[in-house]
Amino acid sequence: MSSVAHDCCCKIGKMREGRHDFMARIEDEIIVIKDVTVLICDTCGEIEYTLEVSREIDRIRKEFLAGRLRARPLAAKEVVFKPQRADSIA
């Protein structure tokens, strides 16, 4: 991955190389791909994946879905997002 910083879409920060855990739902399961190389905005935290990294994530997801990838079990919980009205927060 290129270490050359570029501007973030927030117009303030710079995108810099870092690591991030990618998480996705595949059918009724959650998969976490640890330590993915990404670009992270040093101001707003926006995350970008290069085309190469995105393709590798897609390959891993397909392998997982096909049952050809061994993954360590991970406990997870799910909650529904219900935004509170600003005037109802004490």
RABEL-V564266 format. One record per residue. RES is the residue in one letter. OMEGA is omega in radians with two decimals (none if undefined). Layout:
# RABEL-V564266
res=[RES RES]
omega=[OMEGA OMEGA]
This chain:
# RABEL-V564266
res=[M S S V A H D C C C K I G K M R E G R H D F M A R I E D E I I V I K D V T V L I C D T C G E I E Y T L E V S R E I D R I R K E F L A G R L R A R P L A A K E V V F K P Q R A D S I A]
omega=[-3.14 3.12 3.13 -3.12 3.01 -3.07 3.07 3.11 3.10 3.10 -3.11 -3.01 3.06 3.09 -3.12 -3.12 3.11 3.14 -3.10 3.04 3.12 -3.14 3.14 3.02 3.04 -3.02 -3.12 -3.13 3.06 3.04 3.07 3.07 -3.00 2.97 3.10 3.08 -3.08 2.93 -3.09 3.09 -3.13 3.13 -3.03 3.12 3.07 -3.12 3.07 3.07 3.03 3.10 3.14 3.14 3.12 3.11 3.11 3.06 3.10 3.13 3.14 3.13 3.12 3.11 3.11 -3.13 -3.14 3.13 -3.11 -3.09 3.10 3.14 3.10 3.11 -3.10 3.09 3.12 3.07 -3.13 3.04 3.13 3.11 3.09 -3.11 3.07 3.04 -3.09 -3.10 3.13 3.14 -3.10 none]
